[in-house]
């Protein structure tokens, strides 16, 4: 089975209020963005979040994208950039490095193809992704609520995976496949997952701040989430352009 989804980005002013979105159908899509970013960043983030949302599936993934920059970056240029220490042929650093490195990680073990589609040409899936990405950028511009979408809704829950980032012609594609890493999803009920125990302390169960051990410069916190809680966390973090870890750190 092949999953077909469109991924698109939007930036008002470029850079400016920006959004990203991936879209399968009206019941299965997600979006997010930033107060200030570029269109290319939105395009890359849409692809990244699509791969993250489908990480639990073994199906082939067909990504419809109107950005040749994204398609060429992922399918042609990244191997060379990596060999050069993520630098371009002229020795200059690669732009949007963090997002590209996160995409590179998300591609491991995946079976995928990219297909270029012309933007703003009435392609149903592309138009749907574009309108949702733009809606997010406009929401940031107005300081309005962000339309995040329902997320992945097609039979199963997305995997427990941390969230952090020549010219193609219509009908052309590029693909990749490698050994899929093992992914363990939490299945504990929400009520039980939120209850700290002696063997599984809660997120904010610190050692006694007066103890010698607590004077260490860093503390390791353990948080167990069930699948629904993890999905909600990653969606909220992605909507703010953050990894799940940075989103939680911002709550402290």
KAHUDA-V865420 format. One record per residue. N is the residue number from 1. RES is the residue in one small letter. SS is DSSP state (A for helix, B for strand, O for the rest). Layout:
n: (N/N)
res: (RES/RES)
ss: (SS/SS)
This chain:
n: (1/2/3/4/5/6/7/8/9/10/11/12/13/14/15/16/17/18/19/20/21/22/23/24/25/26/27/28/29/30/31/32/33/34/35/36/37/38/39/40/41/42/43/44/45/46/47/48/49/50/51/52/53/54/55/56/57/58/59/60/61/62/63/64/65/66/67/68/69/70/71/72/73/74/75/76/77/78/79/80/81/82/83/84/85/86/87/88/89/90/91/92/93/94/95/96/97/98/99/100/101/102/103/104/105/106/107/108/109/110/111/112/113/114/115/116/117/118/119/120/121/122/123/124/125/126/127/128/129/130/131/132/133/134/135/136/137/138/139/140/141/142/143/144/145/146/147/148/149/150/151/152/153/154/155/156/157/158/159/160/161/162/163/164/165/166/167/168/169/170/171/172/173/174/175/176/177/178/179/180/181/182/183/184/185/186/187/188/189/190/191/192/193/194/195/196/197/198/199/200/201/202/203/204/205/206/207/208/209/210/211/212/213/214/215/216/217/218/219/220/221/222/223/224/225/226/227/228/229/230/231/232/233/234/235/236/237/238/239/240/241/242/243/244/245/246/247/248/249/250/251/252)
res: (x/x/x/x/x/x/x/x/x/x/x/x/x/x/x/x/x/x/x/x/x/x/x/x/x/x/x/x/x/x/x/x/x/x/x/x/x/x/x/x/x/x/x/x/x/x/x/x/x/x/x/x/x/x/x/x/x/x/x/x/x/x/x/x/x/x/x/x/x/x/x/x/x/x/x/x/x/x/x/x/x/x/x/x/x/x/x/x/x/x/x/x/x/x/x/x/x/x/x/x/x/x/x/x/x/x/x/x/x/x/x/x/x/x/x/x/x/x/x/x/x/x/x/x/x/x/x/x/x/x/x/x/x/x/x/x/x/x/x/x/x/x/x/x/x/x/x/x/x/x/x/x/x/x/x/x/x/x/x/x/x/x/x/x/x/x/x/x/x/x/x/x/x/x/x/x/x/x/x/x/x/x/x/x/x/x/x/x/x/x/x/x/x/x/x/x/x/x/x/x/x/x/x/x/x/x/x/x/x/x/x/x/x/x/x/x/x/x/x/x/x/x/x/x/x/x/x/x/x/x/x/x/x/x/x/x/x/x/x/x/x/x/x/x/x/x/x/x/x/x/x/x)
ss: (O/B/B/B/B/B/B/B/B/B/B/O/O/O/O/B/B/B/B/B/B/B/B/B/B/O/O/B/B/B/B/B/B/B/B/B/B/O/A/A/A/A/A/A/A/A/A/A/A/A/A/A/A/O/O/O/O/O/O/B/B/B/B/B/B/O/O/A/A/A/A/A/A/A/A/A/A/A/A/A/A/A/A/O/O/O/B/O/O/O/O/O/B/O/O/O/A/A/A/A/A/A/A/A/A/A/O/O/O/O/O/B/B/B/B/B/O/O/O/O/O/O/O/A/A/A/A/A/A/A/A/A/A/A/A/A/A/A/A/A/A/A/O/O/O/O/O/O/O/O/B/O/O/O/O/O/O/O/O/O/O/O/O/O/O/O/O/O/O/B/O/O/B/B/B/B/O/O/O/O/O/O/O/O/O/O/O/O/O/A/A/A/A/O/O/O/O/O/O/O/O/O/O/O/O/O/O/O/O/O/O/O/A/A/A/O/O/O/O/O/O/O/O/O/O/O/A/A/A/A/A/A/A/A/A/A/A/A/A/O/O/O/O/A/A/A/A/A/A/O/O/O)
